[in-house]
Amino acid sequence: MIRLTALVVSLLLSLPTLGSPPGAKAGSTGDPARYNIMWDSPSRDYTGSMPLGNGEIGLNVWVEETGDLLFYLGRTDTWDDNGRLLKIGKVRISIDPRPEIPLKCFVQTLRLGDGTITVRFGEGTRGVTMRLWVDACHPLIHLEIESRQPTVAVASFDLWRTAPYDIPSVEASDVLAGLKRDDNQPAQSTVEPDSVLTRLSGRIGWFHHNVKSVGPEISARIQGLQGFKRPDPLLHRTFGAVITAAGARRLDDTHLGSSSARHHRFTICALTMHPAKPSAWLQAADDTLAAAGRVSLAKLRTSHERWWRNFWERSWIHVTSPGPGTDSSAGYTVSQAYALQRFINACAGRGAYPIKFNGSIFTVPSPGQPGDADYRRWGPGYWWQNTRLPYISMCTSGDYDLLQPLFRMYGSRLMPLFKYRTRLYLNHAGAFIPECIFFWGEVFSATYGWTPFEERTDKLQQSGYHKWEWVSGPELVWMMLDYYEHTLDVRFLRETLLPTAHEILTFFDQHYSRDAAGKLVMTPSQACETWWDCTNPMPELSGLHAVVGRLLSLPEAVPPPGERGFWQALKDRLPEIPTRTLEGTAMLAPAARFANKQNVENPELYAVFPFRLVSVEKPDRNLGIEAFLRREDRGNFGWRQDDIFAAYLGLADTARDYLLGRARNKDASSRFPAFWGPNYDWVPDQDHGSVLLKTLQAMIMQTEGRAIYLFPAWPREWNVDFKLRAPHRTVIEGTFRDGKATVLNVTPPSRRKDILLLTGK
């Protein structure tokens, strides 16, 4: 274990601003081609799929041993009338004459740099090349096929929702989970069928139209929220796809054949509208396809490639592990895992709703589990502690656009409901954000319980797992502060951050009683899902300390009149973060008082991450180290944050080992190396990969105010080239090579004076 021994206060002014260190590769950039995935054999089935997407549309792509190209098609907003996030369907592309089996000279490549999958197979005149991409700027999927001799290409779709059926497995966040019928049997949620478009010319398609809405009305009624007026989020939502090809003819309702030629181009529009009649949806899809048809494919491709090029140039991390006695594959393993997970986030991170932690939009059928590609363990709901993890690395990587769906849902769209519910349930102002919500804002039905609101004395949810778990509010504000400090977006500050902070802080200030000294007494409360009986829980309390401290550091002119005084008064009312002593050693504690352990988190370490009150450069770092060493529950998989805790505390060897183990821990049934899981959740597990992203970043760089700490938890036997983003619109490029750190470039140059090098021995 590497312990911090010195803070080199010399501000790296002697480091060069340009050039490369000895041995550095010339022209090290964000080009991710070194991490491309290339397969030399087709896949047996969907377990061999690769992800592809444009931020709101996602594909799981594979090539069967027959030479057929297939993909599942999903979007971030395809909620059915049961509030489940469905796939749109499955598409198949076949070539006639059929290729020679087994396929000769097969190569399938995921090209990260331009968000494209290419497939090549066949020898001589039977050679075929395919290029598939999801347009980064439009809701379109493009497939280009080249063959050495004339061929006919046939596109078809397979649907599994062909008749009404009951969901075979009720998950924790399904809308009717826990409800009993009159005969005391579990209530059933019925999945409605898709509709095939039957009167199209030169194209084929299908759609799903929500003819009913199961969850919003019943959850509002049971939870007492009928008085909060809003449109139904499910009723008349329509989604589906239309497939076209130049000169194609419709073979039947589900098959579209191209003319015999050496070049084929299929275009698929995958669209969601809400609310919309099917006829309006179809018109919008046709209009989208017509508009795309008036633009050359080359021009569409140029815009697509530009988006991906800009994405990869925002930031990068390239690790090598060349030293004697080291695992030479380790550096590449963690670097590729980092690039692939960031790619997956980009493929699903620009839609209307936040990334689903339990599979994102890349779920496929799973052997031994009920259901189909629509199934995901834990169901359709959002758990904040899981949901936030894909977003915690995005400021450092410069992926500010990918943060917007999270901020829109929690900070803007649902905040009026959060305020309404707080007043209704607790009779005071402000807003608490429940841990577990549907995308329209109600608490999960099974979590709240089925006893109607008016029959309750305690209006809060019945489930004890997160009854008083309200750290989501401080964490949301903390992440908004990160975004503002990085971007200096004044409009976001005034219209989103400050109003959100006011409601969250008002809730905590008004909710709890005060002791004789005027300090808040935060009880009843809990520490995450783990300790159910607490006073002054670490997650919420450390979050309040951290958030208020950062708000008070904003310029005097920023907050509205009176707000700074409110922040200062709340700061004065906050009790100290909790500690305890075991065998004569002081350390962080889950709460000032804690009992009734029910889960396996480490809430005492929330003062380390996410709130960084105890961290590598601070004098009370040992409080965090001792708590980390004595934590009851451990692991470097799924949503467990031990890797990040170790990095924030400067424990380089531990962070390295946990990170490498995480990068190698893929789903055994998936061919793609960054489909993690199922772990606690589902495949692909987005929490597992997202912890990996933040850990690697925090090993290289951490920030506090204007200070930038480089290599606070970096193993000396690993080399790295990096470009990362810091607050105040700062970009840093540098290296660590053979035990020596070099800063290559800092933008703006004035920020160079704020860089501090942390060295360990």
MARPALO-731063 format. One record per residue (C-alpha): residue in three letters; y, z, x. Coordinates in steps of 0.25 Angstrom, whole numbers, plus 2048, in hexadecimal, padded with zeros to 3 digits. Layout:
aa,north,up,east
Ala,Y,Z,X;
...
This chain:
aa,north,up,east
Met,800,800,800;
Ile,80D,7FC,806;
Arg,818,807,804;
Leu,827,804,805;
Thr,82C,809,812;
Ala,83A,803,814;
Leu,845,7FC,80C;
Val,84C,7F3,815;
Val,85A,7F4,811;
Ser,85F,7E9,81A;
Leu,862,7DF,80F;
Leu,85A,7D3,815;
Leu,867,7CC,819;
Ser,861,7C8,826;
Leu,856,7C0,81E;
Pro,859,7B0,81E;
Thr,85D,7AA,811;
Leu,857,79D,814;
Gly,84A,798,81B;
Ser,83C,79C,81B;
Pro,835,7A7,823;
Pro,82B,7A3,82E;
Gly,81F,79D,828;
Ala,825,79B,81A;
Lys,821,78F,813;
Ala,82D,785,812;
Gly,832,782,804;
Ser,82B,78E,7FD;
Thr,82F,78D,7EF;
Gly,82B,790,7E1;
Asp,822,784,7E0;
Pro,815,78A,7DA;
Ala,80C,77E,7DE;
Arg,804,787,7E7;
Tyr,800,78F,7DB;
Asn,7FB,783,7D3;
Ile,7EE,785,7CC;
Met,7E4,779,7CF;
Trp,7D6,778,7C9;
Asp,7CC,76E,7CE;
Ser,7C3,76F,7C2;
Pro,7C5,76F,7B3;
Ser,7C4,77C,7AA;
Arg,7B8,780,7A1;
Asp,7C2,784,796;
Tyr,7CF,78B,793;
Thr,7CC,796,79D;
Gly,7D0,78C,7A7;
Ser,7DE,789,7A2;
Met,7EB,789,7A9;
Pro,7F8,78D,7A3;
Leu,804,784,7A1;
Gly,810,786,799;
Asn,81F,784,798;
Gly,824,792,794;
Glu,820,791,785;
Ile,814,788,784;
Gly,808,78C,78C;
Leu,7FB,784,78F;
Asn,7ED,788,794;
Val,7E8,77B,79B;
Trp,7DA,778,79F;
Val,7D2,76B,7A2;
Glu,7C4,76B,79D;
Glu,7B8,766,7A5;
Thr,7B9,759,79B;
Gly,7C7,756,7A1;
Asp,7CE,75A,794;
Leu,7DB,762,796;
Leu,7DD,76D,78C;
Phe,7E7,778,78A;
Tyr,7EA,783,780;
Leu,7F9,782,77C;
Gly,801,78E,779;
Arg,810,793,777;
Thr,817,7A0,777;
Asp,81B,7A0,769;
Thr,80F,79B,761;
Trp,80D,7A8,758;
Asp,804,7A6,74C;
Asp,805,7AD,73F;
Asn,7FE,7B9,745;
Gly,808,7BA,750;
Arg,7FE,7B5,75A;
Leu,802,7AC,766;
Leu,7F9,7A0,764;
Lys,7F6,794,76C;
Ile,7FA,787,766;
Gly,7ED,780,769;
Lys,7E5,779,773;
Val,7E7,76B,778;
Arg,7DC,761,77F;
Ile,7DF,755,787;
Ser,7D3,74B,789;
Ile,7D2,73E,791;
Asp,7CA,732,78D;
Pro,7C2,72C,794;
Arg,7BD,73A,797;
Pro,7BD,73E,7A5;
Glu,7B1,73F,7AE;
Ile,7AA,74C,7AD;
Pro,7AA,755,7B5;
Leu,7B9,752,7B8;
Lys,7BC,74C,7C6;
Cys,7C7,750,7CF;
Phe,7CC,75A,7C5;
Val,7D9,761,7C9;
Gln,7E1,76A,7BF;
Thr,7EE,770,7C4;
Leu,7F8,779,7BF;
Arg,805,776,7C5;
Leu,80E,782,7C4;
Gly,81A,77B,7CA;
Asp,81C,772,7BE;
Gly,814,779,7B3;
Thr,80A,76E,7B3;
Ile,7FA,76C,7B2;
Thr,7F4,760,7B8;
Val,7E6,75B,7B7;
Arg,7DF,750,7BE;
Phe,7D1,74C,7BE;
Gly,7C8,73F,7BF;
Glu,7C6,735,7CA;
Gly,7CB,727,7CC;
Thr,7CE,720,7BF;
Arg,7CA,72C,7B7;
Gly,7D5,735,7BD;
Val,7DD,73D,7B3;
Thr,7EA,745,7B5;
Met,7F0,74E,7AB;
Arg,7FE,756,7AC;
Leu,800,761,7A2;
Trp,80D,769,7A0;
Val,815,771,796;
Asp,823,76C,796;
Ala,82C,777,79C;
Cys,838,773,793;
His,831,76E,786;
Pro,826,773,77D;
Leu,81D,768,781;
Ile,810,766,789;
His,80F,759,791;
Leu,801,753,796;
Glu,801,747,79E;
Ile,7F4,740,7A2;
Glu,7F2,735,7AC;
Ser,7E4,72E,7AE;
Arg,7E0,723,7B7;
Gln,7DA,71A,7AC;
Pro,7DF,719,79D;
Thr,7DA,725,795;
Val,7DD,72B,787;
Ala,7E2,739,787;
Val,7DF,742,77A;
Ala,7E6,74E,777;
Ser,7E0,758,76D;
Phe,7E2,766,768;
Asp,7D8,771,765;
Leu,7DC,77C,75A;
Trp,7D4,788,758;
Arg,7DD,78E,74C;
Thr,7D7,784,742;
Ala,7D5,78D,737;
Pro,7D9,79B,733;
Tyr,7D2,7A6,73A;
Asp,7D3,7B5,73D;
Ile,7D7,7BA,74B;
Pro,7CA,7BF,751;
Ser,7D0,7CA,759;
Val,7DB,7D3,755;
Glu,7E4,7D6,761;
Ala,7ED,7E2,763;
Ser,7FA,7DA,75F;
Asp,7F5,7D1,754;
Val,7FD,7D3,748;
Leu,7F2,7D9,73F;
Ala,7EB,7E1,74A;
Gly,7E8,7EF,744;
Leu,7EA,7EB,735;
Lys,7DE,7ED,72C;
Arg,7DC,7E6,71F;
Asp,7D9,7EC,712;
Asp,7CA,7EC,715;
Asn,7CD,7F4,722;
Gln,7CA,7E8,72B;
Pro,7D3,7E3,735;
Ala,7DE,7D9,730;
Gln,7DC,7CB,735;
Ser,7E6,7C1,73A;
Thr,7E3,7B3,736;
Val,7E7,7A7,740;
Glu,7EC,79B,739;
Pro,7E7,78D,73D;
Asp,7EF,783,744;
Ser,7F3,776,73D;
Val,7F0,768,743;
Leu,7FB,75D,741;
Thr,7F4,752,73A;
Arg,7FF,747,737;
Leu,804,745,745;
Ser,805,737,74B;
Gly,803,735,75A;
Arg,802,744,75C;
Ile,7F9,750,759;
Gly,7FD,75F,756;
Trp,7FB,76C,750;
Phe,802,779,74C;
His,801,787,747;
His,80A,78C,73C;
Asn,80B,79A,738;
Val,809,79A,729;
Lys,80A,7A9,729;
Ser,80F,7B5,731;
Val,806,7C1,732;
Gly,80D,7CB,73C;
Pro,81C,7CC,73A;
Glu,81C,7D0,72C;
Ile,811,7DA,72C;
Ser,816,7E0,739;
Ala,824,7E1,735;
Arg,81F,7E8,728;
Ile,816,7F2,72E;
Gln,820,7F5,739;
Gly,82C,7F6,730;
Leu,834,7EB,735;
Gln,835,7E2,728;
Gly,844,7E5,728;
Phe,846,7DE,735;
Lys,848,7D0,731;
Arg,844,7C4,739;
Pro,83C,7B7,737;
Asp,82D,7B7,737;
Pro,829,7B4,746;
Leu,81C,7AD,742;
Leu,81D,7A6,734;
His,81E,797,735;
Arg,81D,797,744;
Thr,817,78A,748;
Phe,811,785,755;
Gly,809,77A,75A;
Ala,808,76D,763;
Val,80A,75E,761;
Ile,803,755,76B;
Thr,808,747,76E;
Ala,806,73B,778;
Ala,80C,72E,77A;
Gly,804,723,772;
Ala,7FA,72D,76E;
Arg,7F2,72C,761;
Arg,7ED,737,758;
Leu,7DE,737,758;
Asp,7DD,742,74E;
Asp,7E4,74F,74A;
Thr,7E1,756,757;
His,7E0,74A,761;
Leu,7EA,741,767;
Gly,7E6,736,770;
Ser,7EF,72E,77A;
Ser,7EE,71F,77C;
Ser,7E5,71A,788;
Ala,7EE,71B,794;
Arg,7EE,721,7A2;
His,7FA,72A,79F;
His,7FB,734,793;
Arg,805,73E,78F;
Phe,803,748,784;
Thr,80F,751,77F;
Ile,80C,75E,777;
Cys,817,766,770;
Ala,814,774,76E;
Leu,81E,77B,765;
Thr,820,787,75D;
Met,82A,789,752;
His,82E,795,749;
Pro,830,794,73E;
Ala,82C,786,73B;
Lys,824,77E,731;
Pro,819,775,738;
Ser,821,768,734;
Ala,82D,76E,73C;
Trp,825,772,748;
Leu,81E,764,748;
Gln,82C,75D,748;
Ala,831,766,753;
Ala,824,763,75C;
Asp,826,754,759;
Asp,835,755,75C;
Thr,832,75C,769;
Leu,827,751,76D;
Ala,831,746,769;
Ala,83C,74C,772;
Ala,833,74D,77E;
Gly,82E,73F,77C;
Arg,83D,73A,77E;
Val,83D,740,78C;
Ser,835,73B,797;
Leu,829,743,79C;
Ala,82F,742,7AA;
Lys,83B,749,7A5;
Leu,834,754,79D;
Arg,82B,756,7AA;
Thr,838,757,7B3;
Ser,83D,762,7AA;
His,830,769,7A9;
Glu,82E,769,7B8;
Arg,83C,76E,7BB;
Trp,83A,77A,7B2;
Trp,82D,77E,7BA;
Arg,834,77B,7C7;
Asn,83F,784,7C4;
Phe,836,78F,7BF;
Trp,82E,78F,7CC;
Glu,83B,78F,7D5;
Arg,840,79B,7CE;
Ser,837,7A4,7D7;
Trp,82A,7A4,7DE;
Ile,821,7AD,7E6;
His,817,7A8,7F0;
Val,80E,7B2,7F7;
Thr,805,7B0,803;
Ser,7FC,7BA,80A;
Pro,7F9,7B4,818;
Gly,7F7,7C1,820;
Pro,7EA,7C4,827;
Gly,7E1,7CD,81F;
Thr,7E8,7C9,812;
Asp,7E3,7C2,806;
Ser,7E8,7B4,809;
Ser,7E6,7B0,7FA;
Ala,7EE,7BC,7F5;
Gly,7FC,7B6,7F6;
Tyr,7F8,7A9,7EF;
Thr,7F1,7B0,7E4;
Val,7FD,7B9,7E0;
Ser,807,7AD,7E2;
Gln,7FF,7A4,7D9;
Ala,7FD,7AF,7CF;
Tyr,80C,7B1,7CF;
Ala,80F,7A2,7CD;
Leu,804,7A0,7C2;
Gln,809,7AC,7BA;
Arg,817,7A8,7BB;
Phe,813,79A,7B6;
Ile,80C,7A0,7AA;
Asn,818,7A8,7A7;
Ala,821,79C,7A7;
Cys,817,794,79F;
Ala,818,79E,793;
Gly,825,7A5,796;
Arg,830,79D,78F;
Gly,82B,79D,781;
Ala,830,7A5,775;
Tyr,829,7B1,777;
Pro,825,7BA,783;
Ile,818,7B7,78B;
Lys,80C,7BD,785;
Phe,806,7C6,78F;
Asn,7F8,7C4,78A;
Gly,7F5,7B6,78D;
Ser,803,7B0,78C;
Ile,801,7A2,786;
Phe,7F5,79F,78E;
Thr,7EA,7A5,787;
Val,7DC,79E,785;
Pro,7D0,7A2,77E;
Ser,7C8,7AD,785;
Pro,7B9,7AE,786;
Gly,7B4,7BB,77F;
Gln,7C1,7BD,777;
Pro,7C4,7BA,768;
Gly,7CC,7AE,764;
Asp,7D2,7A2,76B;
Ala,7DE,79F,774;
Asp,7E7,7A6,76B;
Tyr,7E0,7B4,76E;
Arg,7E7,7BD,777;
Arg,7E3,7CC,779;
Trp,7ED,7D6,774;
Gly,7F2,7CB,76A;
Pro,800,7C5,768;
Gly,809,7D1,76A;
Tyr,813,7D4,775;
Trp,811,7E1,77D;
Trp,81E,7E3,785;
Gln,817,7E9,791;
Asn,80E,7DD,793;
Thr,819,7D3,78E;
Arg,823,7D7,799;
Leu,81A,7D4,7A5;
Pro,81B,7C5,7A5;
Tyr,82A,7C7,7A6;
Ile,82C,7D1,7B0;
Ser,82C,7C7,7BC;
Met,834,7BC,7B6;
Cys,842,7C1,7BB;
Thr,83D,7C1,7C9;
Ser,837,7B4,7C8;
Gly,843,7AE,7C1;
Asp,83C,7AB,7B4;
Tyr,847,7AF,7AB;
Asp,845,7A5,7A1;
Leu,837,7AB,79F;
Leu,83C,7B9,79B;
Gln,844,7B4,78F;
Pro,838,7B4,785;
Leu,836,7C3,788;
Phe,845,7C6,787;
Arg,847,7BE,77A;
Met,83B,7C5,773;
Tyr,83E,7D3,777;
Gly,84C,7D3,77A;
Ser,852,7CA,76F;
Arg,849,7C6,764;
Leu,842,7D3,761;
Met,84D,7DD,765;
Pro,853,7DD,757;
Leu,845,7E1,752;
Phe,844,7EC,75D;
Lys,851,7F2,759;
Tyr,84D,7F2,74A;
Arg,840,7F8,74C;
Thr,846,803,755;
Arg,850,807,74A;
Leu,845,806,73F;
Tyr,83A,80E,746;
Leu,842,818,74F;
Asn,850,819,748;
His,858,816,754;
Ala,85F,80B,75B;
Gly,85A,802,767;
Ala,84D,7FB,768;
Phe,83F,7FE,76D;
Ile,836,7F3,770;
Pro,827,7F5,76C;
Glu,81D,7F2,777;
Cys,814,7EA,76D;
Ile,81B,7DF,764;
Phe,818,7D2,75E;
Phe,822,7C7,762;
Trp,82A,7CA,755;
Gly,82C,7D8,759;
Glu,823,7E1,750;
Val,819,7EB,757;
Phe,80B,7E6,757;
Ser,804,7E9,74A;
Ala,7F9,7F1,74F;
Thr,802,7F9,758;
Tyr,80C,7FD,74E;
Gly,801,800,744;
Trp,7FF,7FB,735;
Thr,805,808,72F;
Pro,811,802,728;
Phe,81F,806,72E;
Glu,824,80E,721;
Glu,817,817,721;
Arg,81A,81C,730;
Thr,822,827,735;
Asp,821,822,743;
Lys,826,814,742;
Leu,821,810,750;
Gln,814,809,753;
Gln,807,811,752;
Ser,800,80C,75F;
Gly,803,816,76A;
Tyr,801,80C,775;
His,80F,808,775;
Lys,816,810,76A;
Trp,821,815,772;
Glu,820,80B,77E;
Trp,82E,806,77E;
Val,82F,802,78D;
Ser,831,7F3,788;
Gly,83F,7F5,785;
Pro,844,7FA,793;
Glu,83A,7F0,799;
Leu,841,7E4,791;
Val,84F,7E9,795;
Trp,84A,7EA,7A4;
Met,845,7DC,7A4;
Met,852,7D7,79E;
Leu,85A,7DE,7A9;
Asp,851,7D7,7B3;
Tyr,854,7CA,7AC;
Tyr,863,7CC,7AC;
Glu,864,7D1,7BA;
His,85D,7C5,7BF;
Thr,864,7BA,7B6;
Leu,872,7C2,7B4;
Asp,871,7BB,7A6;
Val,87D,7C2,79F;
Arg,87A,7BD,792;
Phe,86C,7C2,792;
Leu,872,7D0,797;
Arg,87B,7D1,78B;
Glu,873,7CB,780;
Thr,865,7CF,783;
Leu,864,7DA,78E;
Leu,86F,7E4,78A;
Pro,86C,7E3,77B;
Thr,85D,7E5,77E;
Ala,860,7F1,788;
His,869,7F8,77E;
Glu,85E,7F8,773;
Ile,853,7FC,77C;
Leu,85B,808,783;
Thr,861,80C,775;
Phe,853,80E,770;
Phe,84F,817,77B;
Asp,85C,81F,77B;
Gln,85B,821,76C;
His,84C,823,76A;
Tyr,849,82F,773;
Ser,84E,83E,772;
Arg,855,845,77E;
Asp,852,851,785;
Ala,85C,85D,788;
Ala,862,855,794;
Gly,864,849,78B;
Lys,859,841,791;
Leu,850,838,789;
Val,842,83E,785;
Met,83A,831,783;
Thr,82E,836,77A;
Pro,826,832,773;
Ser,823,827,77D;
Gln,818,821,785;
Ala,817,81A,793;
Cys,812,80C,790;
Glu,805,80C,788;
Thr,7FF,816,792;
Trp,805,824,78F;
Trp,807,826,780;
Asp,80E,834,781;
Cys,81A,834,78A;
Thr,828,839,78C;
Asn,832,831,794;
Pro,828,825,797;
Met,82A,81E,7A4;
Pro,82A,810,79F;
Glu,836,812,795;
Leu,83D,81C,79D;
Ser,83D,814,7AA;
Gly,841,808,7A3;
Leu,84D,80F,79D;
His,851,814,7AA;
Ala,850,806,7B1;
Val,856,7FE,7A6;
Val,862,808,7A4;
Gly,864,808,7B3;
Arg,865,7F9,7B4;
Leu,86E,7F8,7A8;
Leu,878,802,7AE;
Ser,878,7F9,7BA;
Leu,87E,7ED,7B2;
Pro,88D,7EA,7B5;
Glu,896,7F3,7AD;
Ala,89B,7E7,7A4;
Val,88D,7E3,79F;
Pro,889,7ED,794;
Pro,890,7EE,787;
Pro,89A,7FA,785;
Gly,892,807,785;
Glu,885,801,78A;
Arg,887,806,798;
Gly,88A,814,793;
Phe,87D,814,78A;
Trp,875,80F,796;
Gln,87A,81B,79F;
Ala,878,825,794;
Leu,86A,820,792;
Lys,867,821,7A1;
Asp,86C,82F,7A1;
Arg,862,833,796;
Leu,856,82D,79C;
Pro,84C,837,7A2;
Glu,847,835,7B0;
Ile,83B,82B,7B2;
Pro,82E,834,7B2;
Thr,827,838,7BE;
Arg,81B,842,7C0;
Thr,814,849,7CC;
Leu,806,848,7CF;
Glu,800,850,7DA;
Gly,80E,852,7E0;
Thr,812,843,7DF;
Ala,81D,83E,7D6;
Met,81B,831,7CF;
Leu,820,829,7C3;
Ala,81A,82E,7B6;
Pro,817,827,7A9;
Ala,820,830,7A1;
Ala,827,83E,7A2;
Arg,81B,842,799;
Phe,80F,839,796;
Ala,802,83A,78F;
Asn,7F7,833,787;
Lys,7F3,828,791;
Gln,7EE,81B,789;
Asn,7F0,80F,792;
Val,7F0,80B,7A1;
Glu,7FE,808,7A5;
Asn,807,80F,7AF;
Pro,814,812,7A8;
Glu,819,81B,7B3;
Leu,81B,80F,7BC;
Tyr,825,808,7B2;
Ala,82F,80F,7BB;
Val,82A,805,7C6;
Phe,828,7F9,7BD;
Pro,82F,7F3,7B5;
Phe,83B,7FD,7B7;
Arg,83B,7FF,7C6;
Leu,841,80D,7C6;
Val,837,810,7D1;
Ser,834,805,7DB;
Val,832,801,7E9;
Glu,840,803,7EE;
Lys,843,810,7E7;
Pro,842,81E,7EC;
Asp,839,823,7E1;
Arg,82F,818,7E4;
Asn,824,822,7E7;
Leu,824,827,7D8;
Gly,820,819,7D4;
Ile,815,818,7E0;
Glu,80F,825,7DC;
Ala,80E,821,7CD;
Phe,808,814,7D1;
Leu,7FE,81A,7DA;
Arg,7FA,824,7D0;
Arg,7FA,81B,7C3;
Glu,7EE,81D,7BA;
Asp,7EC,80E,7B7;
Arg,7EC,803,7C0;
Gly,7E9,7F4,7C1;
Asn,7EF,7E7,7C5;
Phe,7EB,7DE,7B9;
Gly,7F1,7DB,7AB;
Trp,7FE,7E2,7A8;
Arg,7FC,7ED,7B2;
Gln,808,7EE,7BB;
Asp,803,7F6,7C7;
Asp,806,7E9,7D0;
Ile,815,7EA,7CC;
Phe,816,7F9,7CD;
Ala,810,7F7,7DC;
Ala,81A,7EC,7DF;
Tyr,826,7F4,7DA;
Leu,822,800,7E2;
Gly,820,7F8,7EF;
Leu,811,7FA,7F0;
Ala,80F,7ED,7F6;
Asp,800,7ED,7F9;
Thr,7FD,7F2,7EB;
Ala,806,7E8,7E4;
Arg,7FF,7DD,7ED;
Asp,7F1,7E1,7EA;
Tyr,7F4,7E2,7DB;
Leu,7FB,7D5,7DA;
Leu,7F0,7CE,7E1;
Gly,7E5,7D4,7D9;
Arg,7ED,7D0,7CC;
Ala,7EF,7C2,7D1;
Arg,7E0,7C0,7D3;
Asn,7DC,7C7,7C5;
Lys,7DC,7BA,7BC;
Asp,7D4,7B9,7AF;
Ala,7C6,7B6,7B3;
Ser,7C4,7AC,7A8;
Ser,7D0,7A4,7AB;
Arg,7D1,799,7B5;
Phe,7E0,79A,7B7;
Pro,7E3,7A4,7C2;
Ala,7EF,7AA,7BB;
Phe,7E8,7AD,7AD;
Trp,7E7,7BC,7AF;
Gly,7E0,7C6,7A6;
Pro,7DB,7CA,79C;
Asn,7DE,7D7,7A2;
Tyr,7E5,7E0,797;
Asp,7EA,7D4,790;
Trp,7E5,7C6,78F;
Val,7E4,7B9,797;
Pro,7ED,7B4,79D;
Asp,7F2,7C2,79F;
Gln,801,7C1,7A1;
Asp,803,7CF,7A6;
His,7FA,7CE,7B1;
Gly,801,7C2,7B7;
Ser,80F,7C7,7B4;
Val,80C,7D4,7BC;
Leu,808,7CC,7C7;
Leu,816,7C4,7C7;
Lys,81E,7D1,7C7;
Thr,816,7D8,7D2;
Leu,817,7CC,7DC;
Gln,826,7CB,7D9;
Ala,828,7DA,7DB;
Met,820,7DA,7E8;
Ile,82B,7D0,7ED;
Met,838,7D5,7E6;
Gln,83D,7E0,7DE;
Thr,84B,7E2,7DA;
Glu,854,7EE,7D6;
Gly,862,7EC,7D1;
Arg,868,7E2,7DC;
Ala,85E,7E6,7E6;
Ile,852,7DC,7E9;
Tyr,846,7E2,7F0;
Leu,83D,7D8,7F8;
Phe,82F,7DA,7FB;
Pro,82E,7E9,7F5;
Ala,81F,7E8,7F4;
Trp,81B,7DC,7FC;
Pro,80E,7DC,804;
Arg,811,7D9,813;
Glu,805,7D0,814;
Trp,809,7C6,809;
Asn,814,7BC,80B;
Val,81C,7B6,800;
Asp,827,7AC,7FD;
Phe,82F,7AF,7F0;
Lys,83B,7AC,7E8;
Leu,83E,7B6,7DD;
Arg,84A,7BA,7D4;
Ala,852,7C7,7D5;
Pro,85D,7CC,7CC;
His,86B,7C6,7CC;
Arg,866,7B8,7CD;
Thr,860,7BA,7DA;
Val,855,7B1,7E1;
Ile,84E,7B6,7ED;
Glu,845,7AD,7F6;
Gly,83D,7B4,801;
Thr,830,7B6,808;
Phe,828,7C1,80E;
Arg,820,7BB,81A;
Asp,818,7C3,824;
Gly,81E,7D0,820;
Lys,82C,7CB,821;
Ala,836,7C8,815;
Thr,83F,7BD,815;
Val,84A,7B9,80A;
Leu,84C,7AA,80A;
Asn,856,7A9,7FF;
Val,85E,7B2,7F6;
Thr,866,7AD,7EA;
Pro,871,7B1,7E9;
Pro,873,7B4,7F8;
Ser,87B,7C0,7F4;
Arg,86E,7C7,7EF;
Arg,868,7C7,7FD;
Lys,86F,7D4,800;
Asp,867,7DB,7F4;
Ile,85A,7D8,7FA;
Leu,852,7E3,800;
Leu,845,7E2,807;
Leu,83A,7ED,805;
Thr,830,7EE,810;
Gly,823,7F5,810;
Lys,819,7F9,81A;
